[in-house]
Amino acid sequence: MSFYQGDQYSFILKMEVGGNPLDMEGIELIEFTIGSLSKNWPLQVTYDEDKKLFYFPVTQEETFKFDQYEHYQARIKYIDGNVYGTPVNKININETLSRNII
């Protein structure tokens, strides 16, 4: 899937541990960060229990601030207070010609 500056959508994120969907039991909060933009589950990011997918919404204003290559990561906070980060990955954000909000 291609992502463009100025788009408005949700990044669809799948989290796995050992090839299996992340077990949500005992998780208090997950902070997702793309570039300098952070949002968390359960407040701004939604989770589809049936599909085991997270939806990270972004606005046109937010995606216009993305550079061509952005890093992304999740940090998971468990109810017991432990916090674990995922590996940092890169995502390609394509430039758009128009800078108008529509």
Disulfide bonds with the S-S distance in Angstrom:
none
